Every structure is written in C-alpha cells, then in structure tokens.
Amino acid sequence: MQRFSRLVEDMIHPGVKFGKGVRLGLGVIIEEGCEIGNDCMITHYVVMRPRVKLGDRCVVAPMTFFEGDTVVGNDVRVGPQSHLTRGMVIEDGVFIGLTLSTSNDMTAGRGHKDELKAPIIKKGARIGGNVTLLPGVVVGEYSLVGAHALVTRDVPPYALVCGVPARVVRYLDDESMMEKYEESIRGKGYETDRS
Ligand SMILES: CC(C)(COP(=O)(O)OP(=O)(O)OC[C@H]1O[C@@H](n2cnc3c(N)ncnc32)[C@H](O)[C@@H]1OP(=O)(O)O)[C@@H](O)C(=O)NCCC(=O)NCCS
C-alpha cells in the first residue's frame, strides 16, 4: 500500500488559519492555504482542497467537496454532497441546497487550463436541491434557482429560474422578503445534534 499523501495522516494542514469558535466534524480534510472564518461549522467528511477561504458563520453540510481556490463570503450555507469546482466565488448570505453540481470546464476535459471559468454566486442567492451550474454562469443577487434546474446562462438578480435548461419564471421583487431572509440566516448555524 502506498500513501497518496501525508494528508492521510494529517487531515488538517498545519498552515490552515482558523478563526474563533470553529467547529469541525469527523473526517474533515482541509489542505494548505485554506482560511476558515469565525464561528464556522464544517461538518462530517467535508474536503477542502488548497486555498479555500470561508468568511464568518458559514455552515458546510456533510460530504461537500471544494476543489480549491474558492472564496466564500459570510453567512453562507452549503448543503450536503455538493461539488464546488475550482475558482468559484460565493458571496455573502448564499444558500446552497443539497447536491449542487458545478463545473469550470465547458470542454469536459479537452480544454486548456486558462480557459477554465467557474460559476459565481452573488449575494443572497438561493439554490434549490440537485441544481447544476455550467461553467462561468453568474447567479444574480437574491435570485432563486428552483430544484433540479440546469443553469446554462446567467441568472438575473431577483429572478426565479426553473427547468432544464433554466428559464426565468418570474421576478422576486418583494424587498422585505429579502431582508427577512437575510435576517433569518444571519448568525445561524446547525445545532450540534443535527449535524
Ligand atoms: C420553484 C419553487 C421555488 C416553487 O415556486 P412556486 O412559484 O411557489 O411554484 P409552485 O409550487 O406554485 O408551482 C408553479 C409551477 O411550477 C412548477 N414547478 C415548481 N417547482 C419547479 C421546479 N423546481 N422546476 C420546474 N418546475 C417547477 C410546478 O409544477 C407548477 O407547474 P404547473 O403550474 O404546471 O402545475 C420550488 O418548487 C423549488 O424548487 N424550491 C426549491 C426547493 C429546494 O430545493 N430547497 C432546497 C432544500 S435543501
């Protein structure tokens, strides 16, 4: 048996920076250059490849995989079994449901490294379960992506999009609802016994 990496022994790279009050589940792997903000909760079997930066009060549900070089804002919640491709930007207050699939290579393995383009998820956007984001799409501020959508084009701010391929169904123009949403997620994490 040959060891793939020292990480088999050292699941958390010694150079990883942790804020105050961070909680880690079982089997978490965090590689070099990662930074985890205050009061984050990273639950069981989450993997973070190099240079993932999480803001404050983020919650990452079990078995989510970060491919690396990703910047995540504050108060972001990532559902279980999500794949976050290399180079993503996820802004403050984003909610990602279960099993998000993202990719950064439109050629599916035939392109050049400098052509890779990861999705960007803007402030306050919400993504339903089992959504796929194709390379380079921008999910607009406070938009909502319905469950099982295949997002092939940018999602406008405040839009509700659904379907395969995803299309705008209507606009969510209720500002007070958005404020409520921000309030509801601010500072909230999973209870320890539900992780
Ligand atoms: C899209 C969504 C927000 C509902 O929006 P809504 O406007 O309240 O929709 P309604 O339930 O009134 O349904 C309206 C129509 O859209 C259809 N629809 C609802 N959700 C849909 C979806 N995700 N994709 C495609 N069509 C959908 C309904 O079947 C209905 O069609 P019909 O008029 O032909 O019967 C919701 O269905 C959804 O997908 N939420 C995300 C849930 C989720 O994944 N949460 C994350 C859990 S971790």
PDBQT file of the ligand as one rigid body, heavy atoms in Angstrom, charges set to zero:
ROOT
HETATM    1  C1  LIG A 201     -39.517  26.782  -7.769  1.00  0.00    +0.000 C 
HETATM    2  C2  LIG A 201     -40.081  26.827  -6.369  1.00  0.00    +0.000 C 
HETATM    3  C3  LIG A 201     -39.390  27.916  -5.570  1.00  0.00    +0.000 C 
HETATM    4  C4  LIG A 201     -41.594  26.993  -6.300  1.00  0.00    +0.000 C 
HETATM    5  O1  LIG A 201     -42.004  28.164  -6.858  1.00  0.00    +0.000 OA
HETATM    6  P1  LIG A 201     -43.583  28.497  -6.891  1.00  0.00    +0.000 P 
HETATM    7  O2  LIG A 201     -43.740  29.688  -7.722  1.00  0.00    +0.000 OA
HETATM    8  O3  LIG A 201     -44.103  28.542  -5.496  1.00  0.00    +0.000 OA
HETATM    9  O4  LIG A 201     -44.139  27.238  -7.658  1.00  0.00    +0.000 OA
HETATM   10  P2  LIG A 201     -45.476  26.406  -7.466  1.00  0.00    +0.000 P 
HETATM   11  O5  LIG A 201     -45.247  25.331  -6.451  1.00  0.00    +0.000 OA
HETATM   12  O6  LIG A 201     -46.661  27.324  -7.278  1.00  0.00    +0.000 OA
HETATM   13  O7  LIG A 201     -45.564  25.746  -8.918  1.00  0.00    +0.000 OA
HETATM   14  C5  LIG A 201     -45.792  26.508 -10.074  1.00  0.00    +0.000 C 
HETATM   15  C6  LIG A 201     -45.482  25.647 -11.287  1.00  0.00    +0.000 C 
HETATM   16  O8  LIG A 201     -44.057  25.466 -11.366  1.00  0.00    +0.000 OA
HETATM   17  C7  LIG A 201     -43.750  24.061 -11.367  1.00  0.00    +0.000 C 
HETATM   18  N1  LIG A 201     -42.515  23.917 -10.584  1.00  0.00    +0.000 N 
HETATM   19  C8  LIG A 201     -42.357  24.070  -9.242  1.00  0.00    +0.000 A 
HETATM   20  N2  LIG A 201     -41.070  23.889  -8.910  1.00  0.00    +0.000 NA
HETATM   21  C9  LIG A 201     -40.429  23.581 -10.042  1.00  0.00    +0.000 A 
HETATM   22  C10 LIG A 201     -39.085  23.275 -10.339  1.00  0.00    +0.000 A 
HETATM   23  N3  LIG A 201     -38.156  23.257  -9.357  1.00  0.00    +0.000 N 
HETATM   24  N4  LIG A 201     -38.746  23.029 -11.616  1.00  0.00    +0.000 NA
HETATM   25  C11 LIG A 201     -39.677  23.050 -12.608  1.00  0.00    +0.000 A 
HETATM   26  N5  LIG A 201     -40.969  23.353 -12.384  1.00  0.00    +0.000 NA
HETATM   27  C12 LIG A 201     -41.343  23.602 -11.111  1.00  0.00    +0.000 A 
HETATM   28  C13 LIG A 201     -44.943  23.398 -10.714  1.00  0.00    +0.000 C 
HETATM   29  O9  LIG A 201     -45.083  22.049 -11.113  1.00  0.00    +0.000 OA
HETATM   30  C14 LIG A 201     -46.075  24.242 -11.213  1.00  0.00    +0.000 C 
HETATM   31  O10 LIG A 201     -46.377  23.875 -12.541  1.00  0.00    +0.000 OA
HETATM   32  P3  LIG A 201     -47.904  23.852 -13.076  1.00  0.00    +0.000 P 
HETATM   33  O11 LIG A 201     -48.361  25.288 -12.943  1.00  0.00    +0.000 OA
HETATM   34  O12 LIG A 201     -47.767  23.386 -14.477  1.00  0.00    +0.000 OA
HETATM   35  O13 LIG A 201     -48.631  22.934 -12.168  1.00  0.00    +0.000 OA
HETATM   36  C15 LIG A 201     -39.893  25.472  -5.680  1.00  0.00    +0.000 C 
HETATM   37  O14 LIG A 201     -40.673  24.495  -6.326  1.00  0.00    +0.000 OA
HETATM   38  C16 LIG A 201     -38.479  24.997  -5.591  1.00  0.00    +0.000 C 
HETATM   39  O15 LIG A 201     -37.930  24.354  -6.486  1.00  0.00    +0.000 OA
HETATM   40  N6  LIG A 201     -37.854  25.322  -4.399  1.00  0.00    +0.000 N 
HETATM   41  C17 LIG A 201     -36.557  24.894  -4.034  1.00  0.00    +0.000 C 
HETATM   42  C18 LIG A 201     -36.685  23.746  -3.015  1.00  0.00    +0.000 C 
HETATM   43  C19 LIG A 201     -35.351  23.190  -2.674  1.00  0.00    +0.000 C 
HETATM   44  O16 LIG A 201     -34.733  22.514  -3.456  1.00  0.00    +0.000 OA
HETATM   45  N7  LIG A 201     -34.874  23.538  -1.472  1.00  0.00    +0.000 N 
HETATM   46  C20 LIG A 201     -33.553  23.193  -1.030  1.00  0.00    +0.000 C 
HETATM   47  C21 LIG A 201     -33.665  22.160   0.031  1.00  0.00    +0.000 C 
HETATM   48  S1  LIG A 201     -32.126  21.893   0.832  1.00  0.00    +0.000 SA
ENDROOT
TORSDOF 0
